[in-house]
Amino acid sequence: MSALNTAGLSAGFSAAPSGTAQSGTAAFNAAENAAMQAALAAAAQGPRGANPLVGAVVVGTDGTHLATGYHRGAGTAHAEADAIGQAKAAGRDLRGAAIVVTLEPCNHCGRTGPCAQAIIDAGITDVIYAVDDPHDPAAGGAVTLRAAGVRVRSGLAAEAALDLNRRWFDAVAAKRPFVTLHIAQTLDSRIAASDGTSQWISSPESLADNHALRGRIDAILVGTQTVLIDNPRLTARNANGEAEGKQPLRAVMGYRGIPDDAAIHGADGNVLHLATRDPREALDQLFAHGVRHLMVEGGSRILSAFLAAGLVDELIVYLAPTLLGSGTAALDDLGITTLADAQRWEWDPASGGAVQVLGRDLRLHLRPAATADDADPAGPAATPTSSDTTPHRTGADTAAGGN
């Protein structure tokens, strides 16, 4: 990812009528476009998951970038608050300044305060954002800002902002968790040897990365077969193997029961049995339990079921430089019989990059490739790589907030 653009800009902000929703780039000047590009670059540094990737740039009256912020995950400051906090810490006077954001500022009190109010309190008088936020619990950010006399415009770099969070929008529209699928495999796509041994295919560095991810998801899912054969704990642990930090709900999918002495019960018993083999039904049950970010860990039957259903939003593969030649394949049949029907994925440069070296392993980060219908928010998904249409509103007055 390129470095953030924080250089000063000589051009000021345009004086569009207050409350006007605009689209495209022609309606915005060079300073506004540059600030949005910097906000998009910042947004991509955040982690994918229950929350969208959001970036914000505070711009002075002379077009200078005063601060750049982004959302670092659930429970941390939102992008707007991050940027405002940095500007204030540097002693910047924000009265009369503008803020350029990749998503509509929120209007609700969750684990952090409402961004709309933070903008008002800072004395910022001009807000430009890319796309409306469909997250209903946080509705009203744009309306609140206008009511306080803040000039609000939307639509700048909307296509890029929609693409950045394309799968998050899908998950919100479908009222299901954002799904990360994780595979730890050999070069020949094996997740276990012929005798069933699988510890440890991945390097210690890959394991540490995976446990860090476990610490920020809401739930982790495996099949009953995995519980019976591998007897996993599915906890977030430190290098010493001790449970540490926030622990995910441990979900088991399948008709067979969970043995009373299974390690997955742990000390807290925070386990949910999903008596189904239908991925969408499992997601519905998890959503009802408050899960907004799910990581699917295995085994191969469960991984394949979610992929075949088009319900994977993010794919993380830890690739070990090891060959087995036989053993358990990472995936089962996906129902694809011809190359024309193959699932297409693309490298995801966000959230740490598309490829990282972790010890001896490669960490591969991908997302479903965009389709023609992804560019048309009103059109249906053409392939199972997009589960729902992307929400989009034509007027900011109808927008909901909540990044």
C-alpha positions, 0 to 999 in steps of 0.5 A: 500500500502506498504511503498516506498523502498528508501533503498540503494542498493549495486549493480550497473546498468548493462552495456547493449549496448546503445539504446538496448530495452530489456524485462522481468527481466532477462535482468536487474540486482537486483538494476534495478528490485528493483528500478522498484518495488519502482517506481510501488509502487510510481505510485499507489499513484497518481489519476486515470484519464486523465493521467496514473499512473507513478512513477520514481526512481533516482538511484546513480552510486552505486545503492542507491535510491536518490529520488522517485517521482510520478505524482499527476495529471494533471498540477503537475510535472511528475514523472521524474521531481518530482524525479529529483526535490526532488534529487536536493533539497536534494543537490544530484549530478545527473551527471551519475545517472540513472532513472527508470520509469514505463512509457516512458518519455514524449517529449512534452510541455503541462502544464509541460515541457518535461521529456526527456529534464529534464533528459538530463539537470540533467545529467542523463545518463541511462534511464530504463522504463517499457512500451512505451507510446501510447499518440501520442501528446507526441511522441519521448521521447526515441528518444530524449534521445538517440540523446543526448547520453543517454542510454535507455532500456525498458521492465523491469516489463512491464507486471506489468506496463501495468496492472497498467494502463490497462484501461487508455491504452484502453481509449487512443487506443479507443480515448475516455475519461477515465470513472469514474462511481460514485454511492452513495447508501444504503446497499440495493443498493438504490439511492433514496427512494420511494418518490424520496428523495435522499439528503443526502444518503452519509455522509458529508465526502463522499460528500467532497470526491466526490467534490474533484474528481469533481475538477479534472475531465474534465466533469461530465455526467448525464441523462436528467431524473436526471436533470428534477427530481433532478435539480442538479448543478454538480459543485465542491463545498467546505464544505460551498456549494460554488463553488470552484476551477476548474469546470467540463463541465456539460454534459447531455445525452438524447433526452429531452431538458434542461429547461432554468431555470435548475440549471445545467446551473449555472453562466457560462453556461458551459453545453453540451447537448448530444442528444443521448442514446448511451454511445459510441456516447456520449464519442465520442462527449465529446472527440471531446470537449477535455474531457479526464476524465469523471465522470458518476453520474447518474441516474440508466439508464445512469449508467447501459448503460455505464456498459453494454457497458463495458465503465467504467474504474473506479468504485467508490461506496459510501456505506451508512449504511442505508436500504430503502427496496424500492425506486430507484435501483442503476442499471437497467437491464445489460442484464445479465441472467446467472452467467457465464456472470456476469461482474467481478470487482476487488478491486483497491489498487491504488489512495487511496486504495480499501476501505476507511472509510469516516465518516459513509460510506465506499468508495469502489474503483474498476476496471474491472477485467483483462481477458485472452485477457488483457494479450495478447496485440494483442488479442481482448477484450473477455468481455465488461469490456475492450473496446479495446486492450492494445497498445504495441510496441516491440521496444523503438525506435518506442515509443511515450512519454507523461505521 
